[in-house]
Amino acid sequence: MITLDGNYLEGGGQIIRTATALSILTQKPFTVNNIRAKRPQPGLKAQHLHTIKAFETLANAKAEHCELGSTDLIFHPGPMNSQTLTIDVGTAGSVTLVLQSLALACLFSPGKYKLKITGGTDVTWSPRWDYFAEVMVPQFQRYADIEVKLLKRGYYPKGQGSVEVSIHARHPLQPAQTQQKESQNHTDHAPHLYLTEQGALKQIKGISHASKDLEHAQVAERQAKSAANILSQLIKDCPIDIRAEYANTESTGSGLTLYAVYSHLPDQIDITKPVRIGADVLGERGKSAEEVTRECCYKLLEEMQSHAPVDEHLADNLIPILGLVGGKIKTSYITTHTKTNIYVVEKFLDVKFKIDEQHHTIEVVKEHSKN
């Protein structure tokens, strides 16, 4: 039984999300205490409960103390089974945080999975949908066939957005492997993940979105136009494509996601080894469309100027994959989220990470033993 401290470093819900996915993939049970102890409202929240309940369906997992506000959890995994699963997180609970766990398990599990999730698609303290779809998913596609669809946006507080994600792993952990000794919990054939150089900048793309009731104020168009103006002045000879869109939503909201696309091929974008770094900002009452745009543009520019191919938010999402397949990444900044994920991954997998704070690199230096 693996024991985790839910108050380690960042001490957030990511410990639960990563642990449940790796527990399923390695078939190792775990217990965790002090869950979200540093938060104003400690313990499990609705999104964590829905993630755990989803694994109870997807993998016949069993959980003890799985209730709202619980600061302790015992989790017993089971084998994943191909299926379609519908999840309603409720109100504006983040669909991308639920996917942070479920998608990781599906990426390396045998079979095909379709996840239909209702909740918040663009809410605070979580990856926004367009960042998930355009920056995170291209990296996941190295290891699985993935199709993602945004059916409806959901802003705070009512949420009620909906998405659909289909995943079919190309390099699954075989059930037989997970029954062998601890050192054998790995994928034998998945390619290592090396992301250490940006390559050449090919284009900057973006999605400016807003609820239908803001169309009269042209919020989406203003964000898109302002972003194109700022970026074109600061970055020369680079195609910039930012689309503006409105959606029928339950709550008023808006946001902007920008991402830079790089390639190591001279004349085209390498879709097999994607390099994308992103930034996103949500609109809020009293904050103009132009302020949202400036903030997002300069966040992206800061990431681009780091010369790293992995932005600080993508880095922590890649750590579990890095542990499973091996390799090295260079990021703009090594956050406590990233270090927390390293702590969890090292608990479940027979790997060790080397962190170089000076050069912002993270490398698997002790890989899975092979007999």
BELUR-V403380 format. One record per pair of residues at least 6 apart in sequence whose C-alpha atoms are under 8 Angstrom apart, sorted by sequence separation. I is the first residue (numbers start at 1). J is the second residue. D is the distance in whole Angstrom. If there is no record, write none. Layout:
i=I j=J d=D
i=I j=J d=D
This chain:
i=6 j=12 d=7
i=22 j=28 d=8
i=23 j=29 d=6
i=36 j=42 d=5
i=37 j=43 d=7
i=55 j=61 d=6
i=56 j=62 d=6
i=89 j=95 d=7
i=122 j=128 d=5
i=140 j=146 d=8
i=153 j=159 d=8
i=154 j=160 d=5
i=155 j=161 d=7
i=178 j=184 d=7
i=232 j=238 d=8
i=263 j=269 d=5
i=264 j=270 d=7
i=283 j=289 d=7
i=322 j=328 d=7
i=345 j=351 d=8
i=346 j=352 d=6
i=355 j=361 d=6
i=356 j=362 d=6
i=23 j=30 d=7
i=35 j=42 d=7
i=36 j=43 d=5
i=56 j=63 d=8
i=65 j=72 d=6
i=66 j=73 d=6
i=106 j=113 d=7
i=121 j=128 d=6
i=122 j=129 d=6
i=153 j=160 d=8
i=154 j=161 d=4
i=177 j=184 d=6
i=178 j=185 d=6
i=262 j=269 d=7
i=263 j=270 d=6
i=346 j=353 d=8
i=355 j=362 d=5
i=35 j=43 d=5
i=36 j=44 d=7
i=65 j=73 d=5
i=121 j=129 d=5
i=152 j=160 d=8
i=153 j=161 d=4
i=154 j=162 d=7
i=177 j=185 d=6
i=232 j=240 d=7
i=261 j=269 d=8
i=303 j=311 d=6
i=354 j=362 d=6
i=355 j=363 d=7
i=6 j=15 d=7
i=34 j=43 d=8
i=35 j=44 d=7
i=64 j=73 d=6
i=65 j=74 d=7
i=137 j=146 d=8
i=152 j=161 d=5
i=153 j=162 d=7
i=177 j=186 d=8
i=210 j=219 d=7
i=231 j=240 d=8
i=283 j=292 d=6
i=353 j=362 d=7
i=354 j=363 d=5
i=6 j=16 d=8
i=63 j=73 d=7
i=64 j=74 d=5
i=151 j=161 d=7
i=152 j=162 d=5
i=210 j=220 d=6
i=282 j=292 d=7
i=353 j=363 d=5
i=354 j=364 d=6
i=19 j=30 d=8
i=52 j=63 d=7
i=63 j=74 d=6
i=64 j=75 d=6
i=151 j=162 d=5
i=152 j=163 d=7
i=209 j=220 d=5
i=263 j=274 d=7
i=281 j=292 d=6
i=342 j=353 d=7
i=353 j=364 d=5
i=354 j=365 d=6
i=63 j=75 d=5
i=150 j=162 d=6
i=151 j=163 d=5
i=173 j=185 d=8
i=208 j=220 d=5
i=228 j=240 d=7
i=262 j=274 d=7
i=263 j=275 d=6
i=281 j=293 d=8
i=352 j=364 d=6
i=353 j=365 d=6
i=62 j=75 d=6
i=63 j=76 d=6
i=150 j=163 d=5
i=151 j=164 d=7
i=173 j=186 d=7
i=208 j=221 d=7
i=228 j=241 d=8
i=261 j=274 d=8
i=262 j=275 d=5
i=351 j=364 d=7
i=352 j=365 d=6
i=353 j=366 d=7
i=52 j=66 d=8
i=61 j=75 d=7
i=62 j=76 d=5
i=149 j=163 d=6
i=150 j=164 d=7
i=173 j=187 d=6
i=228 j=242 d=7
i=261 j=275 d=6
i=262 j=276 d=6
i=281 j=295 d=7
i=315 j=329 d=8
i=351 j=365 d=7
i=352 j=366 d=5
i=61 j=76 d=6
i=62 j=77 d=6
i=133 j=148 d=7
i=148 j=163 d=7
i=149 j=164 d=5
i=172 j=187 d=7
i=208 j=223 d=6
i=227 j=242 d=8
i=261 j=276 d=5
i=281 j=296 d=6
i=351 j=366 d=5
i=352 j=367 d=7
i=61 j=77 d=4
i=62 j=78 d=8
i=148 j=164 d=6
i=149 j=165 d=6
i=171 j=187 d=7
i=208 j=224 d=6
i=242 j=258 d=8
i=260 j=276 d=6
i=261 j=277 d=7
i=280 j=296 d=6
i=315 j=331 d=6
i=350 j=366 d=8
i=351 j=367 d=5
i=49 j=66 d=7
i=60 j=77 d=7
i=61 j=78 d=5
i=148 j=165 d=5
i=207 j=224 d=8
i=225 j=242 d=8
i=259 j=276 d=6
i=260 j=277 d=5
i=279 j=296 d=6
i=350 j=367 d=7
i=351 j=368 d=6
i=49 j=67 d=7
i=59 j=77 d=7
i=60 j=78 d=5
i=61 j=79 d=8
i=147 j=165 d=6
i=148 j=166 d=6
i=171 j=189 d=7
i=206 j=224 d=8
i=224 j=242 d=6
i=259 j=277 d=5
i=260 j=278 d=6
i=279 j=297 d=8
i=350 j=368 d=5
i=49 j=68 d=7
i=59 j=78 d=5
i=60 j=79 d=7
i=146 j=165 d=7
i=147 j=166 d=5
i=171 j=190 d=5
i=224 j=243 d=7
i=259 j=278 d=4
i=310 j=329 d=7
i=312 j=331 d=6
i=315 j=334 d=8
i=316 j=335 d=8
i=319 j=338 d=7
i=349 j=368 d=8
i=350 j=369 d=7
i=59 j=79 d=5
i=60 j=80 d=8
i=146 j=166 d=6
i=147 j=167 d=7
i=224 j=244 d=6
i=258 j=278 d=6
i=259 j=279 d=6
i=279 j=299 d=6
i=309 j=329 d=8
i=310 j=330 d=6
i=311 j=331 d=6
i=312 j=332 d=6
i=59 j=80 d=4
i=129 j=150 d=8
i=145 j=166 d=8
i=146 j=167 d=5
i=257 j=278 d=7
i=258 j=279 d=5
i=279 j=300 d=5
i=309 j=330 d=6
i=310 j=331 d=5
i=311 j=332 d=6
i=312 j=333 d=5
i=316 j=337 d=6
i=317 j=338 d=8
i=320 j=341 d=7
i=13 j=35 d=7
i=44 j=66 d=8
i=46 j=68 d=7
i=58 j=80 d=6
i=59 j=81 d=6
i=95 j=117 d=6
i=145 j=167 d=6
i=146 j=168 d=7
i=257 j=279 d=6
i=258 j=280 d=6
i=278 j=300 d=6
i=308 j=330 d=6
i=309 j=331 d=6
i=310 j=332 d=7
i=311 j=333 d=7
i=312 j=334 d=6
i=316 j=338 d=4
i=319 j=341 d=6
i=320 j=342 d=8
i=323 j=345 d=7
i=12 j=35 d=7
i=13 j=36 d=6
i=44 j=67 d=7
i=45 j=68 d=6
i=58 j=81 d=6
i=95 j=118 d=7
i=144 j=167 d=6
i=145 j=168 d=5
i=221 j=244 d=5
i=257 j=280 d=4
i=277 j=300 d=8
i=308 j=331 d=5
i=309 j=332 d=8
i=312 j=335 d=7
i=315 j=338 d=6
i=316 j=339 d=8
i=319 j=342 d=6
i=323 j=346 d=8
i=334 j=357 d=7
i=11 j=35 d=7
i=12 j=36 d=5
i=44 j=68 d=5
i=45 j=69 d=6
i=58 j=82 d=8
i=95 j=119 d=6
i=144 j=168 d=5
i=145 j=169 d=6
i=220 j=244 d=5
i=221 j=245 d=8
i=256 j=280 d=6
i=257 j=281 d=7
i=308 j=332 d=5
i=11 j=36 d=5
i=43 j=68 d=7
i=44 j=69 d=5
i=58 j=83 d=7
i=94 j=119 d=6
i=95 j=120 d=6
i=96 j=121 d=7
i=144 j=169 d=4
i=145 j=170 d=7
i=220 j=245 d=6
i=255 j=280 d=7
i=256 j=281 d=6
i=278 j=303 d=8
i=307 j=332 d=7
i=316 j=341 d=6
i=320 j=345 d=6
i=324 j=349 d=8
i=2 j=28 d=7
i=4 j=30 d=7
i=6 j=32 d=6
i=7 j=33 d=8
i=11 j=37 d=7
i=12 j=38 d=8
i=43 j=69 d=4
i=44 j=70 d=5
i=93 j=119 d=5
i=94 j=120 d=5
i=95 j=121 d=6
i=143 j=169 d=6
i=144 j=170 d=5
i=220 j=246 d=7
i=255 j=281 d=6
i=256 j=282 d=6
i=277 j=303 d=7
i=306 j=332 d=5
i=319 j=345 d=8
i=323 j=349 d=7
i=334 j=360 d=6
i=1 j=28 d=7
i=2 j=29 d=6
i=3 j=30 d=6
i=4 j=31 d=6
i=5 j=32 d=6
i=6 j=33 d=5
i=7 j=34 d=5
i=11 j=38 d=7
i=12 j=39 d=8
i=42 j=69 d=6
i=43 j=70 d=5
i=44 j=71 d=7
i=58 j=85 d=8
i=92 j=119 d=5
i=93 j=120 d=5
i=94 j=121 d=6
i=143 j=170 d=6
i=144 j=171 d=7
i=255 j=282 d=4
i=256 j=283 d=8
i=277 j=304 d=7
i=333 j=360 d=6
i=1 j=29 d=5
i=2 j=30 d=4
i=3 j=31 d=5
i=4 j=32 d=5
i=5 j=33 d=6
i=6 j=34 d=5
i=7 j=35 d=6
i=41 j=69 d=8
i=42 j=70 d=8
i=43 j=71 d=4
i=82 j=110 d=8
i=85 j=113 d=8
i=87 j=115 d=8
i=89 j=117 d=7
i=90 j=118 d=7
i=91 j=119 d=6
i=92 j=120 d=4
i=94 j=122 d=8
i=143 j=171 d=6
i=254 j=282 d=6
i=255 j=283 d=5
i=323 j=351 d=6
i=332 j=360 d=6
i=1 j=30 d=5
i=2 j=31 d=6
i=3 j=32 d=6
i=4 j=33 d=7
i=5 j=34 d=6
i=6 j=35 d=4
i=7 j=36 d=6
i=42 j=71 d=7
i=43 j=72 d=8
i=80 j=109 d=7
i=81 j=110 d=8
i=82 j=111 d=5
i=83 j=112 d=7
i=84 j=113 d=6
i=85 j=114 d=6
i=86 j=115 d=6
i=87 j=116 d=6
i=88 j=117 d=6
i=89 j=118 d=6
i=90 j=119 d=5
i=91 j=120 d=7
i=92 j=121 d=8
i=94 j=123 d=7
i=97 j=126 d=6
i=253 j=282 d=8
i=254 j=283 d=5
i=303 j=332 d=6
i=330 j=359 d=8
i=331 j=360 d=6
i=1 j=31 d=7
i=5 j=35 d=8
i=6 j=36 d=6
i=7 j=37 d=6
i=80 j=110 d=8
i=81 j=111 d=7
i=82 j=112 d=5
i=83 j=113 d=5
i=84 j=114 d=5
i=85 j=115 d=5
i=86 j=116 d=5
i=87 j=117 d=5
i=88 j=118 d=5
i=89 j=119 d=5
i=96 j=126 d=7
i=97 j=127 d=7
i=253 j=283 d=6
i=254 j=284 d=8
i=330 j=360 d=6
i=331 j=361 d=6
i=6 j=37 d=7
i=7 j=38 d=7
i=13 j=44 d=8
i=17 j=48 d=7
i=54 j=85 d=8
i=82 j=113 d=5
i=83 j=114 d=7
i=84 j=115 d=6
i=85 j=116 d=6
i=86 j=117 d=6
i=87 j=118 d=6
i=88 j=119 d=6
i=92 j=123 d=7
i=96 j=127 d=6
i=122 j=153 d=7
i=123 j=154 d=8
i=215 j=246 d=7
i=253 j=284 d=7
i=330 j=361 d=4
i=16 j=48 d=7
i=20 j=52 d=7
i=84 j=116 d=8
i=94 j=126 d=7
i=96 j=128 d=7
i=121 j=153 d=6
i=122 j=154 d=6
i=123 j=155 d=6
i=224 j=256 d=8
i=277 j=309 d=7
i=329 j=361 d=6
i=330 j=362 d=6
i=54 j=87 d=7
i=96 j=129 d=7
i=107 j=140 d=7
i=120 j=153 d=7
i=121 j=154 d=5
i=122 j=155 d=6
i=123 j=156 d=6
i=223 j=256 d=7
i=276 j=309 d=7
i=277 j=310 d=6
i=278 j=311 d=7
i=328 j=361 d=7
i=329 j=362 d=5
i=17 j=51 d=8
i=37 j=71 d=7
i=120 j=154 d=5
i=121 j=155 d=7
i=122 j=156 d=8
i=204 j=238 d=7
i=208 j=242 d=7
i=212 j=246 d=5
i=220 j=254 d=8
i=275 j=309 d=6
i=276 j=310 d=7
i=277 j=311 d=5
i=328 j=362 d=6
i=329 j=363 d=7
i=13 j=48 d=7
i=24 j=59 d=7
i=35 j=70 d=8
i=36 j=71 d=7
i=108 j=143 d=8
i=119 j=154 d=6
i=120 j=155 d=6
i=203 j=238 d=6
i=204 j=239 d=6
i=205 j=240 d=6
i=206 j=241 d=6
i=207 j=242 d=6
i=208 j=243 d=6
i=209 j=244 d=6
i=210 j=245 d=7
i=211 j=246 d=5
i=212 j=247 d=5
i=219 j=254 d=8
i=275 j=310 d=8
i=328 j=363 d=4
i=35 j=71 d=5
i=96 j=132 d=7
i=107 j=143 d=7
i=108 j=144 d=8
i=120 j=156 d=7
i=202 j=238 d=7
i=203 j=239 d=5
i=204 j=240 d=5
i=205 j=241 d=5
i=206 j=242 d=4
i=207 j=243 d=5
i=208 j=244 d=5
i=209 j=245 d=5
i=210 j=246 d=5
i=211 j=247 d=5
i=212 j=248 d=5
i=256 j=292 d=7
i=327 j=363 d=6
i=328 j=364 d=6
i=34 j=71 d=5
i=35 j=72 d=6
i=50 j=87 d=7
i=107 j=144 d=6
i=201 j=238 d=8
i=202 j=239 d=7
i=203 j=240 d=6
i=204 j=241 d=6
i=205 j=242 d=5
i=206 j=243 d=6
i=207 j=244 d=6
i=208 j=245 d=6
i=209 j=246 d=6
i=210 j=247 d=7
i=211 j=248 d=6
i=212 j=249 d=7
i=255 j=292 d=8
i=256 j=293 d=7
i=277 j=314 d=8
i=326 j=363 d=8
i=327 j=364 d=6
i=33 j=71 d=6
i=34 j=72 d=6
i=50 j=88 d=8
i=120 j=158 d=8
i=121 j=159 d=7
i=203 j=241 d=8
i=207 j=245 d=8
i=209 j=247 d=8
i=211 j=249 d=6
i=214 j=252 d=8
i=258 j=296 d=7
i=326 j=364 d=6
i=33 j=72 d=4
i=50 j=89 d=6
i=120 j=159 d=4
i=213 j=252 d=7
i=257 j=296 d=7
i=258 j=297 d=7
i=32 j=72 d=6
i=33 j=73 d=7
i=119 j=159 d=5
i=120 j=160 d=6
i=121 j=161 d=6
i=211 j=251 d=7
i=256 j=296 d=7
i=260 j=300 d=8
i=31 j=72 d=7
i=32 j=73 d=5
i=119 j=160 d=5
i=120 j=161 d=6
i=121 j=162 d=7
i=211 j=252 d=6
i=259 j=300 d=7
i=323 j=364 d=7
i=326 j=367 d=7
i=31 j=73 d=6
i=32 j=74 d=7
i=47 j=89 d=6
i=118 j=160 d=6
i=119 j=161 d=5
i=120 j=162 d=8
i=121 j=163 d=8
i=210 j=252 d=8
i=211 j=253 d=5
i=258 j=300 d=7
i=322 j=364 d=7
i=31 j=74 d=4
i=46 j=89 d=7
i=118 j=161 d=5
i=119 j=162 d=6
i=210 j=253 d=6
i=211 j=254 d=6
i=30 j=74 d=6
i=31 j=75 d=6
i=46 j=90 d=8
i=118 j=162 d=4
i=210 j=254 d=4
i=260 j=304 d=8
i=29 j=74 d=8
i=30 j=75 d=5
i=117 j=162 d=6
i=118 j=163 d=7
i=209 j=254 d=5
i=210 j=255 d=6
i=29 j=75 d=6
i=30 j=76 d=7
i=47 j=93 d=6
i=116 j=162 d=7
i=117 j=163 d=5
i=208 j=254 d=8
i=209 j=255 d=5
i=29 j=76 d=5
i=46 j=93 d=7
i=47 j=94 d=7
i=51 j=98 d=6
i=55 j=102 d=8
i=116 j=163 d=6
i=117 j=164 d=6
i=143 j=190 d=7
i=208 j=255 d=6
i=209 j=256 d=6
i=28 j=76 d=7
i=29 j=77 d=6
i=50 j=98 d=8
i=116 j=164 d=5
i=208 j=256 d=5
i=28 j=77 d=7
i=115 j=164 d=6
i=116 j=165 d=7
i=207 j=256 d=6
i=208 j=257 d=7
i=27 j=77 d=6
i=47 j=97 d=7
i=48 j=98 d=7
i=51 j=101 d=7
i=114 j=164 d=7
i=115 j=165 d=5
i=206 j=256 d=7
i=207 j=257 d=5
i=27 j=78 d=7
i=47 j=98 d=6
i=51 j=102 d=7
i=114 j=165 d=6
i=115 j=166 d=6
i=206 j=257 d=5
i=207 j=258 d=7
i=27 j=79 d=7
i=114 j=166 d=4
i=206 j=258 d=4
i=23 j=76 d=8
i=24 j=77 d=5
i=113 j=166 d=6
i=114 j=167 d=6
i=205 j=258 d=6
i=206 j=259 d=6
i=23 j=77 d=6
i=24 j=78 d=6
i=112 j=166 d=7
i=113 j=167 d=5
i=204 j=258 d=7
i=205 j=259 d=6
i=20 j=75 d=7
i=24 j=79 d=7
i=112 j=167 d=6
i=113 j=168 d=7
i=204 j=259 d=6
i=205 j=260 d=6
i=24 j=80 d=7
i=112 j=168 d=5
i=204 j=260 d=4
i=205 j=261 d=8
i=20 j=77 d=8
i=111 j=168 d=6
i=112 j=169 d=7
i=203 j=260 d=6
i=204 j=261 d=6
i=110 j=168 d=8
i=111 j=169 d=7
i=202 j=260 d=8
i=203 j=261 d=5
i=110 j=169 d=6
i=201 j=260 d=7
i=202 j=261 d=6
i=203 j=262 d=7
i=107 j=167 d=7
i=109 j=169 d=6
i=201 j=261 d=6
i=202 j=262 d=5
i=106 j=167 d=6
i=107 j=168 d=7
i=108 j=169 d=6
i=201 j=262 d=4
i=202 j=263 d=7
i=92 j=154 d=7
i=106 j=168 d=7
i=107 j=169 d=5
i=108 j=170 d=8
i=110 j=172 d=5
i=200 j=262 d=5
i=201 j=263 d=7
i=92 j=155 d=7
i=106 j=169 d=7
i=108 j=171 d=6
i=109 j=172 d=5
i=110 j=173 d=7
i=199 j=262 d=6
i=200 j=263 d=5
i=92 j=156 d=5
i=103 j=167 d=8
i=108 j=172 d=4
i=109 j=173 d=6
i=110 j=174 d=7
i=198 j=262 d=6
i=199 j=263 d=5
i=200 j=264 d=6
i=226 j=290 d=6
i=230 j=294 d=8
i=91 j=156 d=8
i=92 j=157 d=6
i=107 j=172 d=7
i=108 j=173 d=6
i=109 j=174 d=7
i=198 j=263 d=7
i=199 j=264 d=5
i=91 j=157 d=7
i=92 j=158 d=6
i=93 j=159 d=7
i=198 j=264 d=8
i=200 j=266 d=8
i=223 j=289 d=5
i=227 j=293 d=6
i=231 j=297 d=7
i=91 j=158 d=5
i=92 j=159 d=4
i=202 j=269 d=7
i=222 j=289 d=6
i=223 j=290 d=6
i=226 j=293 d=6
i=227 j=294 d=7
i=230 j=297 d=7
i=91 j=159 d=5
i=92 j=160 d=7
i=95 j=163 d=8
i=222 j=290 d=7
i=226 j=294 d=8
i=90 j=159 d=8
i=91 j=160 d=6
i=92 j=161 d=8
i=220 j=289 d=8
i=223 j=292 d=7
i=224 j=293 d=8
i=90 j=160 d=7
i=219 j=289 d=6
i=223 j=293 d=6
i=227 j=297 d=6
i=199 j=275 d=8
i=130 j=207 d=7
i=198 j=275 d=7
i=17 j=97 d=8
i=21 j=101 d=5
i=25 j=105 d=6
i=195 j=275 d=8
i=17 j=98 d=8
i=20 j=101 d=7
i=21 j=102 d=7
i=24 j=105 d=7
i=18 j=100 d=8
i=17 j=100 d=7
i=18 j=101 d=6
i=21 j=104 d=6
i=22 j=105 d=7
i=25 j=108 d=7
i=17 j=101 d=5
i=21 j=105 d=5
i=25 j=109 d=7
i=161 j=249 d=7
i=160 j=249 d=8
i=159 j=249 d=8
i=160 j=250 d=7
i=159 j=250 d=7
i=158 j=250 d=6
i=159 j=251 d=7
i=158 j=251 d=6
i=153 j=247 d=7
i=155 j=249 d=7
i=157 j=251 d=7
i=152 j=247 d=7
i=153 j=248 d=8
i=154 j=249 d=6
i=155 j=250 d=7
i=156 j=251 d=6
i=79 j=175 d=7
i=152 j=248 d=8
i=153 j=249 d=6
i=154 j=250 d=7
i=155 j=251 d=6
i=156 j=252 d=8
i=152 j=249 d=7
i=154 j=251 d=7
i=155 j=252 d=7
i=156 j=253 d=7
i=155 j=253 d=6
i=155 j=254 d=8
i=198 j=307 d=6
i=197 j=307 d=7
i=198 j=308 d=6
i=199 j=309 d=8
i=197 j=308 d=6
i=198 j=309 d=4
i=196 j=308 d=7
i=197 j=309 d=6
i=196 j=309 d=6
i=195 j=309 d=6
i=195 j=310 d=7
i=135 j=259 d=7
i=134 j=259 d=8
i=131 j=257 d=6
i=130 j=257 d=6
i=193 j=321 d=8
i=128 j=257 d=8
i=193 j=322 d=6
i=142 j=272 d=7
i=192 j=322 d=8
i=142 j=273 d=7
i=193 j=325 d=7
i=196 j=328 d=7
i=122 j=255 d=8
i=192 j=325 d=5
i=193 j=326 d=6
i=194 j=327 d=5
i=195 j=328 d=6
i=196 j=329 d=5
i=197 j=330 d=7
i=139 j=273 d=8
i=191 j=325 d=7
i=192 j=326 d=5
i=193 j=327 d=5
i=194 j=328 d=5
i=195 j=329 d=5
i=196 j=330 d=5
i=139 j=274 d=7
i=190 j=325 d=6
i=192 j=327 d=5
i=193 j=328 d=6
i=194 j=329 d=6
i=195 j=330 d=6
i=196 j=331 d=8
i=138 j=274 d=6
i=193 j=329 d=7
i=187 j=324 d=7
i=186 j=324 d=6
i=187 j=325 d=6
i=186 j=325 d=7
i=135 j=276 d=6
i=135 j=277 d=6
i=135 j=278 d=6
i=131 j=278 d=7
i=25 j=173 d=7
i=131 j=279 d=7
i=131 j=280 d=7
i=27 j=178 d=6
i=26 j=178 d=5
i=27 j=179 d=8
i=128 j=280 d=7
i=25 j=178 d=7
i=124 j=282 d=8
i=26 j=185 d=6
i=123 j=282 d=8
i=25 j=185 d=8
i=122 j=282 d=8
i=186 j=349 d=8
i=185 j=349 d=7
i=185 j=350 d=8
i=196 j=361 d=8
i=183 j=349 d=7
i=182 j=349 d=8
i=183 j=350 d=6
i=182 j=350 d=7
i=136 j=314 d=7
i=135 j=314 d=8
i=136 j=317 d=8
i=186 j=368 d=7
i=185 j=368 d=8
i=184 j=368 d=7
i=183 j=368 d=6
i=184 j=369 d=7
i=183 j=369 d=5
i=184 j=370 d=7
i=183 j=370 d=7
i=104 j=320 d=8
i=100 j=317 d=8
i=104 j=321 d=8
i=22 j=320 d=8
i=18 j=320 d=7
i=28 j=348 d=7
i=26 j=348 d=7
i=14 j=337 d=8
i=18 j=341 d=7
i=22 j=345 d=8
i=26 j=349 d=8
i=15 j=340 d=7
i=19 j=344 d=6
i=23 j=348 d=7
i=10 j=336 d=5
i=15 j=341 d=7
i=18 j=344 d=7
i=19 j=345 d=8
i=22 j=348 d=7
i=9 j=336 d=6
i=10 j=337 d=6
i=14 j=341 d=7
i=18 j=345 d=8
i=9 j=337 d=8
i=11 j=340 d=8
i=15 j=344 d=7
i=19 j=348 d=8
i=9 j=339 d=8
i=10 j=340 d=6
i=9 j=340 d=6
i=8 j=340 d=7
i=4 j=344 d=8
i=2 j=347 d=7
i=2 j=348 d=8
